[in-house]
Amino acid sequence: MIKSVLLILSVSFPMMVLCQETKLSEAVVSIAEELAADDSDPEAASNYVGKLNDLAEDPVKINSSDQNEISRLFFLSDFQVKVLLDYTRSSGSIISIYELANIPGFDKETVEMMIPFITLDIKMTMPSDSVRWGNSVLMNLSLRSADQDTVSSGSQWRMLSKYKFRAGSFSGGVTVEKDPGEKFLDGNTKLPDFLSANIAYTGNGPVRKVIVGDYSARFGQGTNINSGIRTGLSITSQGYMSARDEINPYTSTDENNFFRGVAAEFSFEKLAVSLFFSKNSSDATLNSKSDTSENYVENFYLAGIHNTPATLLKKDAISELTCGLNMSYNFSNTRIGFTWSENRFSLPVRMKTDDPADIYKFDGNENNIYSFSYNGLIKRILLFSELSLNDLKKYAFVQGLSIRPSDRLTINFLFRDYSGGFISFHGKGPGSETPTGNERSTLGNFTFEAAKHLFISGGCDIQHFLWLRYRNSSPSWGMRQELRFRFLPTEKITFDASYNYRYSMADDNKTTGIPGQSEIKAKSFNFAFRYALHDNLNLGTRIDYKNADPPGSRGVLLLQELNYRFRKWPVTLWIRYCLFNTDTWDSRFYVYENDLLYSFSIPALSGMGSRSYIMAKWEIGDFAEIRIKCAFTSIAENSNSYINRNEIKMQFRAWF
């Protein structure tokens, strides 16, 4: 072990990927790792990666003076969106990207993160005789050695194919996916396990957007409708409190949380209106009453994997009809919005009456939600809020405040209250972990440019759970704290250091009768250094330490990676070697990895072992590329034996 540590420290250190891929990784690393640790939303990190890739392909027109267009930069805060919008309206178009750093609320680090995803061009309507077709095709294949089993009905290869086209104001796409163990073509119609398609029109007149097929939607703070990117809260990031109204073509692979039908967005000067209708099938576990043959939904199946006879029975077990309306109106510095949505299921949902934790679960086959939201800018103070009510008068309330007392300091507060019994099947408000309410929390954070190139950020999130929840037989509370330092002395060097503290409660089953509650505390320290030797070579290192109590578990992680782009050949290499040693699963580490485009990898590292990979990209002219990734995980079972898990991924991508 000591020799391996010396080997790591003697070589050079993790990296930032070149050009756009640098920003694609760096913009989501901390958020993606936090989301991966949250088992309630396994698709969240994938949604972030897909969203950034979409932005890279279709950059935001920051000179458009359109709030919805600028809000597509989801990593910006509402304050930054408002300031950028006001700047372009009062001072005219931005001529150079370097001009952005001088706008109040922006700094060099934020601007560098924006560069791959913005353009200074203003969107113009193309005449019909100049419409040009653009096409892209992507195919992924991946296999893990640990996936080999004899229970599943299909092969262990994961397959993903995407096709997109764009022709002037029209665009569309098709997504096909097969999970490990599933049959590729199955059923009476011989279709893939997951097939998604859409066609969209985007215009500059009253009709802003029309989508037919599969789409995602988000309005306001997302407590009513948010099937797009999740609003998970990073404690020290100011960019995940923004509100936006949008409908977008669906390109992800979550097989349950999307709409299938038609949606349209209209704009009449300061008034925006969105209408949506969907009829889709959902996975569920069905049951029937003992005294009748009437079926009902016992629970929803969200994994999306159908590789055994039991899981195939759950596939598309019920149909869901969703419709709704969103309206928003822009005043000079204030925007107000209203949203109504309705869900209807083909079979009623029945809760388990013998478990007190199920008291607030949904019961019935219809759910209506009404929402009101606003956000307004008063000089350097931004206020935003949303209140949602359902038919049972259960509510979700979000109130936020962002203050910019100086160009170097930003302070944010966010209060959220999700009452027991408030349920939105396609909504995820800020910080919400499950579809059910039962949370009252307060978050505060700050970002401060303490000196030139030195950024300090910190935050605290205190959560109160007013009813029973997973692993808690009584009301409980939790807390997260984080302090982060970031130093960028030159464009080639980056230092990062952070401290994280988490406090939570869980049932103590050591005694009989009503369980008591035990405290769970976890502390972690992270240090990362990145250095670009020249334009083609990036090096870096990362060191993590974690202490979880109980059970007094400790963990250490040492990581090093390298990125090299050959000068004479169109080949790029990503190489990583990582050692980890944790006492138990409680002190595990989540580490973001570079991966295939439109894919992600954030493995959970536990035990004593190593994780390494090498990925190569070969650019074929200016119309295609091939990527291959080989990953190797070795975990010590005892002093003499190791468990090895290998993985291979391949991708072909072409555009023409």
C-alpha positions, 0 to 999 in steps of 0.5 A, a space after each residue: 500500500 505504501 509503495 502504491 501511495 508513493 507511486 501516486 504522489 511521484 507521478 502527476 495529478 486529476 485533470 480538467 478535460 480540454 476545451 468544451 469537455 473541460 467545462 462539461 466535467 468541471 461544471 457538474 463534478 460537485 453537483 453530480 457527486 452529491 446527486 449520485 450519493 442520493 439513491 432516491 434519484 439515480 437519473 439525476 446526474 445523467 440529466 445534468 450531463 445530458 443537459 450540458 451536452 445539449 447546451 454545447 450543441 445548441 449554445 444560448 444566445 445571451 444577446 437575445 434579451 429573452 429571459 427563458 433563453 438565458 435561463 437555459 444556463 441552469 447553473 446561473 442563479 436567478 440574480 445573474 440571469 436578471 442582471 445579464 438580461 437588464 445589461 443587454 437591454 440597457 447597454 446593447 449587445 455584448 461584443 466580447 465574452 470578456 465583457 461579461 466579467 465586468 457585469 455585476 454578479 459575474 466573475 472570471 470563474 463563472 464566465 469561463 464556465 459559460 464560454 462553451 455554452 453561449 454565443 454572441 449571435 442573435 437568433 434570426 429566422 432563416 429564410 426557407 431557401 436557406 434551410 440546411 439539414 443537420 444530423 447526428 447519430 450516437 451509438 453506445 455499447 457497455 458491459 460490466 463483468 459483474 453483470 454476468 448472471 443466469 437469471 436475466 432473460 437477455 444479454 448483459 450488454 447495455 445499448 443506447 442509440 440516439 438520432 437527432 436532426 435539425 432543419 431550420 426551425 424544425 428538429 427531432 430525435 429518436 432514443 433507443 435503449 436496452 438495459 443489461 439483462 433485457 431483450 433487445 427486440 421483444 413483445 408482439 411488435 418486436 420493439 426495443 425495451 425503451 423507445 422515445 421520439 419527438 419532433 419540435 418547431 421553434 419560432 420567434 413569433 407568437 408560437 415559440 415552440 411546439 413539441 409532438 411526441 416525448 417531452 419534458 417540462 418545468 415551470 417556476 420552482 418545479 414543485 408542480 411540474 419538473 420532469 426536466 433537470 432536478 433542482 437538487 441543492 448544492 450547499 455552496 452553489 448559488 446556481 441551483 435556485 433559479 426558476 424557469 418555464 420551459 418545455 423541451 424535447 425529451 432525450 434522457 432514458 428515465 422510462 417513467 418521468 416524462 410526458 408523451 403527447 403534445 406541448 406548445 409555448 406561446 408568447 404575446 409581448 409580456 405574456 407567455 402561455 404554455 399548454 401540455 397534454 400527455 397520455 403515457 404508460 407507467 410501470 407499477 405493481 398491481 394487486 387486487 382486493 381479496 373480495 373482488 377482482 378489482 385491480 389497483 396500484 400497490 406501488 410504482 416501479 421506477 427502476 425501468 429495468 425489465 429483465 425478469 418475468 416479475 419485472 416484465 409484469 410491471 412494465 406499462 401496467 397502467 396508463 397516465 393522463 396528464 394535462 395542464 397550463 402555465 401562464 407568466 407575465 413580465 413586469 419591468 423587474 418582476 415576473 409572476 406565474 400560474 400553473 395548473 396540472 392534473 394527473 389521472 390514472 387508469 387504475 386507482 392507487 391504494 395505500 397500505 393502511 397498516 403502516 403509519 408511514 403511509 398515512 400521507 401517501 397518495 390514494 385515488 386516481 386523480 391529482 390536481 395541483 395549482 401553483 402561483 410563483 413570482 420573482 423580482 429584482 429590487 436593486 441588488 436584492 432578488 426575491 422569488 417564491 412559489 406556493 402549490 396546493 392540491 385538492 386536499 389543501 396540502 401545500 408546497 411553499 418555497 421562498 428565496 432571497 438573494 442579496 448582492 451587497 457588493 460585486 464580490 459577495 453574494 448571500 442566499 437564503 432559501 426556505 421550503 415547506 412541503 407539508 405531509 400529503 402534498 404529492 406531485 408525480 412529476 414535480 420536484 421542488 428545491 431540495 425535495 428527495 421524494 414525491 411525498 412532502 414532510 419537510 421543512 428546511 432552511 438553507 443559507 450560503 454565501 460566495 465571496 471573492 476574498 482576494 484576486 483569484 481566491 473564492 470562498 463559499 460556505 453554506 448550511 442546510 437544516 432539515 426538519 422532517 415532521 412525520 415518519 420517514 425511511 429509517 425513522 419511526 418518529 419526527 427527525 431532523 438533519 443538517 448539512 454544512 460545507 466550506 469551500 476554497 478555490 484558488 486560481 492563481 493562473 489560467 493553468 493552475 487550480 487549487 480546490 479544498 472543501 470541508 463537509 459535515 452531515 448530521 442525520 438521525 435513524 432508528 436505534 434498534 438495539 432496544 425493544 419496543 418503540 425504537 429510539 433515535 441515534 445520531 449519525 455524523 459524517 465529516 469529509 475533507 477534499 483537496 484537489 490540484 490541477 495543472 495544465 503543462 501546456 494546451 495538450 496536457 493536463 495533470 492533477 490530483 485529489 485527496 479525500 478523507 472521510 469519518 462516519 460515526 457511528 460506526 467510527 468508520 474512516 476512509 481515505 482516497 488518493 486519485 491521479 489522472 491525466 489528459 493528453 491530446 496528441 499534436 500529430 494525431 486526432 487522438 485524446 487520452 484520459 487516464 486515471 488511477 485511484 486508491 481507496 481504503 474505507 472501513 465500512 460502506 458508511 465511509 464510501 466515496 463517490 468520484 465523478 469520472 470522464 465518460 462517453 458523451 451523453 453518459 456518466 459514471 460516478 461509482 461508489 468506492 468502498 472497502 480496500 482497493 483500486 479503481 482505474 480507467 483509460 479512455 481514448 477518443 479518435 476524431 475521424 475528420 470533422 464528421 465523426 468520432 469513436 470513444 472506447 473506455 476500459 475501467 478496472 476495479 479491484 477490491 480486497 476480499 482478504 489478504 490474499 484474494 481480490 474481487 475484480 470487476 471490469 467494464 468496457 464501453 464503446 461509442 460511435 458518434 457522427 454528425 453530417 
